[in-house]
Amino acid sequence: MDQRELGTTGIFISPIMFGGNVFGWTINQAQSFELLDAFVEAGFNSIDTANCYSIWVDGNGGGESESIIGAWMKARGNRADIILATKVGYDIGKRGCGLSKAHIIQEVEASLQRLQTDYIDLYQAHRDDRNTPLDEVLETFDKLIEVGKLRAIGASNYDVGRLSEALDIAEKNNLPQYRTLQPHYNLYQRSKFEGEMQLLCCSKNIGVIPYFPLASGFLTGKYRSESDFYKSLRGAGMKKYFNERGLKILHALDTVANAYGTTPAAVALSWVIHQPGVVAPIASATKVTQLKDFSVATRLDLGDYALALLEDASKV
């Protein structure tokens, strides 16, 4: 399978990362192991998670996803073969939040323990923390890179101004730069990334690893009316997509999928994979059968007519 470099990190991954937010939420440990086994068997090698996953579930305290991934890697003995990305910064209740030096150090140690590893390939600021100076954040990451606990750092949910400022501070002070960006990006949600942010990432060779490339399942075509919302725990969040533009996108995906003999999900993923600056979208699955769309998407070569249909349907 094609391997792509994460920015200028020297770290190479296959064109789709597995989104670990489902581990300990919509699927249990045994199901998670099954999916991860199948994901790796299909030729993929990277997993994205966060220290807060899945704190939103009753009874969880955050870190459940990391614990499952750590247990899986230990059971399989495959840590060296996996590119592991996790994040810090979101509110995790009594454990705190933000990107202060003290909080990052506390949480990186907790993540390493749950993941049962002594290093993290890509450590990401989950969201911007305007209460902590950017140089403090980068200096903390620098120390963790120096001692071998991190290989590279990235940003998630930053706006273009703050990302640009962080890059400038890093360059002026000889500090590590954010080498990746994790934005919300898909055929429906385009405005948060396209434009200035995409131009910045391309010009600075920042590897883009978008989350929600399937719009939490909407772009798979699984939800065709409000009566379908019951099909998953994410169904309640589909209502915002059910408008003229959303339905037009679904129709275009259906048309292209039929023409290529595949699924709307594979088409939607392929579209993201081939956008300028994108290294690999982060996609989740809860069934092994869904991984077929991942593999198809990496091989799908959408022609000009298909791309034009998708562009017309999804334009804002």
Secondary structure, DSSP 8 states (H G I E B T S, - for coil): ---EE-TTSS-EE-S-EEEGGGBTTTB-HHHHHHHHHHHHHTT--EEE--TTTTTTSTT--S-HHHHHHHHHHHHHT-GGG-EEEEEE-S--GGG--S--HHHHHHHHHHHHHHHT-S-EEEEEESS--TTS-HHHHHHHHHHHHHTTSEEEEEEES--HHHHHHHHHHHHHTT---EEEEE-B-SSS--TTTTTHHHHHHHHHT-EE--B-TTGGGGGGT--SSGGGGGGSTTGGGGGGG-SHHHHHHHHHHHHHHHHHTS-HHHHHHHHHHTSTTBS--EE--SSGGGHHHHHHHHH----HHHHHHHHHHH--
